[in-house]
Amino acid sequence: MRLLPAKLTKILSKYGWRWLLGILITAVGVAYSLALFSNDTVARLDNLWAGERMKLEPAALDKRIVIVDIDGKSLTEFGRFPWSRNVHATLISQLVDHYKVAAVGYDISFPEPDTSSGYNVLEKLSNTELKDVPVLRQRLQDLKPMLDYDGVFASALSGKPAILGFNLSPDQIKGALPKPLFSESDLNGRELVAYNAPGYEANVPVLTKAAAGAGSFSVVTDPDGIVRSAYLIQQVGDDYYPSLSLATASLYLKALAVKPLMTETTDDLSQSQLDSGGFDALTILLPGRKQRVIPVGEAMSTVVQYRGRGGPHGGTFRYVSAADVMTGRASAELLNGTVVLIGTTAPGLVDLRATPVNPEYPGVEIHANLIKSILDNRFKSRPYWAFVAEAGEILLAGFALSFALAALSPLRASLLGAAALAAAVGFNYYMYSEQDLILNLAMINIVIILVFGLNMVWGYFFEVRRSKAVASLFGEYVAPELVAEMVDDPDKYNMEGESRDLTVMFVDVRGFTTISEGLTPKALREYINLYLTAMSEDIRSAHQGTLDKYIGDAVMAFWGAPVAFDDHASRGVATSLLMQASAKRLNQDFIARGWPELKIGIGLNTGMMHVGDMGSNIRRAYTVMGDAVNLGSRLEGITKVYGVGIAVGESTRAAAPEFTYRELDLVRVKGKNEPVAIFEPLALVQDTGDDARHEVQRWHETLAAVRAQRWDDASAILAELQALSPQRGLYHLYVERIAYYREHPPGEGWDGVTTFETK
């Protein structure tokens, strides 16, 4: 229980500031999503993503909707625009009577009478300068039906499934509006908020009366000039009128009526419902008690779902030249039973709009996209709960990343950050493409990027400094690859004192005084440098030991700290064997130079030791201390007594059983009361030959005979062993000991221990 506060304090001191900053970034993102403040830059990013998201959806050809294009070819054949109404009469007659289209929507208005036939001029002349020509007046009366182009066009429209377009105006009133969809009196006292225009440019009354209906082709232009949405219902005075797309689609579907709808009946209305007086949808009532429900947003608008890049080559809607329709060159199969929109893509006629998918998008195709959405009964809409979902996403991502990234390495943090971004984008696109729901993406991405960037910057300015500090502290002690490992997680390593199970090594040069007397100072320096370099490389590079210090010609090292190894004893034993091999290799060079032969003694011991930064205020070092360390030093000192190059303690042998050992003795070193067994490692078990195994076995029989005070048996085996290895100092030592014990018997209570009174 006492450890918990300390651990918590340590965690907070390490991650607390990063967590706090990440939470603050998340809180700002949540506040934005809840509309507590706004930001134009974030809104622009959302708009940019909305356009790119549209482009990602595949655009398949819709054969139900055809655009009859007043293009350059049509202007060449039938003259400049605007055309006389008799030309439009021909166009309508061809479409309905010849090509059997199901519905026609005119993305063109006719607010003023057509006088292009010259009838008015002739009529005036017949009443003035030519009033004396009675036959002229009579002839004009006969020709009036033919020269009254509005009447010709009205006759062509009469009884035809044709919808005329009209435009809402802020400052003038022209023409006659059609019958409204409904009026304020039809709303049962509830207010419906729609775009309310003070004026309009409708069609001349004769055309309005003749057509099957009319609809506004006004669209919503955002402050940046981009058309992203369109009004489905507009208000003029107390009456509500449909858009061109809604009116044309309703005609095609043979709708009985179009009415506003409240899909939510609770008092807790969303903002979009409040903006529309509680109405958040339109319903198209169809024969057979069927209906189409269209979700709407603010001011009865809907998001335009653009498909493809638009135009004759956009791939979503077929374009047919108006000239080909009027001359009968167009394919009957292509037009039969379709919804036709009449508009223009000719650049000079200024009906190209800036949209998210194309800066020059045909205005007529905006209506085509809306009609397609109505026919498919599939609209992209922003749900009333969108802000809650966005806030939840930001909260989840922000908190998760704030806590996780602080504890991860740069690579893992980068992978997690990338995964979070991909998940946010993928979820957003899934909701859009599969669920038809529009959710904003910019703020959650900003939160993810900022939280990730915070952790990367923090890591660079703070963690890198700590890593460099670790490298500086431990670089002179351990191998470079261990320093690199420590730098990856610097918090795991420090120089504070602690107790660990470690393996310590002491190395010393035999007869160094004699060596130094036989060499010049320059040669001695090179001799020592070559020796220390070779030993240090074996310790640090070969088996990742920690180089403690040089003590004259002696070397001290240990394994298991600062980087922990479970096999620290095995690494120490393997290093000692490697160092003896390196000494033999050095001797080849030394002897060739005429230098004295290099012989080293190595003591190894394993056990609990105190490790850390120790020393005085003047000088400190990362080192080990303790009884186990002292025993390691004693073992190095007594190697020369037994004539061996390496001596290890019993705990080292037990911790590294993969080596073959020769037991040397039971000893009681100075300063220790308890005896310890000491051993000489020879090689890995699998590398030990049969002859060596036999020699070790016979030696252990000798040792058993000595401890049993069977001097004759011990001497006999020793004689055999000396014949095998006459230069082995260990055998000579025990020959002398047996001779001494013969003259001075140790007695029945002898424990077989050799006591050393010196270090």
Stockholm file with secondary structure:
# STOCKHOLM 1.0

chainA/1-759         MRLLPAKLTKILSKYGWRWLLGILITAVGVAYSLALFSNDTVARLDNLWAGERMKLEPAALDKRIVIVDIDGKSLTEFGRFPWSRNVHATLISQLVDHYKVAAVGYDISFPEPDTSSGYNVLEKLSNTELKDVPVLRQRLQDLKPMLDYDGVFASALSGKPAILGFNLSPDQIKGALPKPLFSESDLNGRELVAYNAPGYEANVPVLTKAAAGAGSFSVVTDPDGIVRSAYLIQQVGDDYYPSLSLATASLYLKALAVKPLMTETTDDLSQSQLDSGGFDALTILLPGRKQRVIPVGEAMSTVVQYRGRGGPHGGTFRYVSAADVMTGRASAELLNGTVVLIGTTAPGLVDLRATPVNPEYPGVEIHANLIKSILDNRFKSRPYWAFVAEAGEILLAGFALSFALAALSPLRASLLGAAALAAAVGFNYYMYSEQDLILNLAMINIVIILVFGLNMVWGYFFEVRRSKAVASLFGEYVAPELVAEMVDDPDKYNMEGESRDLTVMFVDVRGFTTISEGLTPKALREYINLYLTAMSEDIRSAHQGTLDKYIGDAVMAFWGAPVAFDDHASRGVATSLLMQASAKRLNQDFIARGWPELKIGIGLNTGMMHVGDMGSNIRRAYTVMGDAVNLGSRLEGITKVYGVGIAVGESTRAAAPEFTYRELDLVRVKGKNEPVAIFEPLALVQDTGDDARHEVQRWHETLAAVRAQRWDDASAILAELQALSPQRGLYHLYVERIAYYREHPPGEGWDGVTTFETK
#=GR chainA/1-759 SS CCHHHHHHHHHHHHHHHHHHHHHHHHHHHHHHHTTSSCCHHHHHHHHHHHHHHHHHSCCCCCTTEEEEECCHHHHHHHCSSSCCHHHHHHHHHIIIIISCCSEEEESCCCCSCCCTTSHHHHHHHHHTTTTTCHHHHHHHHHHHHHHCHHHHHHHHHTTSCEEEEEEEESSCEESBCCCCSEEGGGGTTCCCCCEECSEEECBCHHHHHHSSEEEECCEEECTTSCEEEEESEEEETTEEEEBHHHHHHHHHTTCSEEEEECSCCSSCCCHHHHHTTTCCEEEEEEGGGEEEEEECCGGGEEECCCCSSCSTTSSSSEEEEHHHHHHTCSCHHHHTTCEEEEECCCGGGCCEECCSSCSSEEHHHHHHHHHHHHHHTCCCBCCTTHHHHHHHHHHHHHHHHHHHHTTSCHHHHHHHHHHHHHHHHHHHHHHHHTTCBCCCCHHHHHHHHHHHHHHHHHIIIIIHHHHHHHHHHHTTTSCHHHHHHHHHSGGGCCCCCEEEEEEEEEEEETTHHHHHHTSCHHHHHHHHHHHHHHHHHIIIIITCCEEEEEETTEEEEEESSSSCCTTHHHHHHHHHHHHHHHHHHHHHHHHHTTCCCCCEEEEEEEEEEEEEEEECSSCEEEEEESHHHHHHHHHHHHHHHHTCSEEEEHHHHHHCTTEEEEEEEEEECTTCCSCEEEEEEEEEGGGCCHHHHHHHHHHHHHHHHHHTTCHHHHHHHHHHHHHHCTTCHHHHHHHHHHHHHHHSCCCTTCCCEEECCCC
#=GC SS_cons         CCHHHHHHHHHHHHHHHHHHHHHHHHHHHHHHHTTSSCCHHHHHHHHHHHHHHHHHSCCCCCTTEEEEECCHHHHHHHCSSSCCHHHHHHHHHIIIIISCCSEEEESCCCCSCCCTTSHHHHHHHHHTTTTTCHHHHHHHHHHHHHHCHHHHHHHHHTTSCEEEEEEEESSCEESBCCCCSEEGGGGTTCCCCCEECSEEECBCHHHHHHSSEEEECCEEECTTSCEEEEESEEEETTEEEEBHHHHHHHHHTTCSEEEEECSCCSSCCCHHHHHTTTCCEEEEEEGGGEEEEEECCGGGEEECCCCSSCSTTSSSSEEEEHHHHHHTCSCHHHHTTCEEEEECCCGGGCCEECCSSCSSEEHHHHHHHHHHHHHHTCCCBCCTTHHHHHHHHHHHHHHHHHHHHTTSCHHHHHHHHHHHHHHHHHHHHHHHHTTCBCCCCHHHHHHHHHHHHHHHHHIIIIIHHHHHHHHHHHTTTSCHHHHHHHHHSGGGCCCCCEEEEEEEEEEEETTHHHHHHTSCHHHHHHHHHHHHHHHHHIIIIITCCEEEEEETTEEEEEESSSSCCTTHHHHHHHHHHHHHHHHHHHHHHHHHTTCCCCCEEEEEEEEEEEEEEEECSSCEEEEEESHHHHHHHHHHHHHHHHTCSEEEEHHHHHHCTTEEEEEEEEEECTTCCSCEEEEEEEEEGGGCCHHHHHHHHHHHHHHHHHHTTCHHHHHHHHHHHHHHCTTCHHHHHHHHHHHHHHHSCCCTTCCCEEECCCC
//
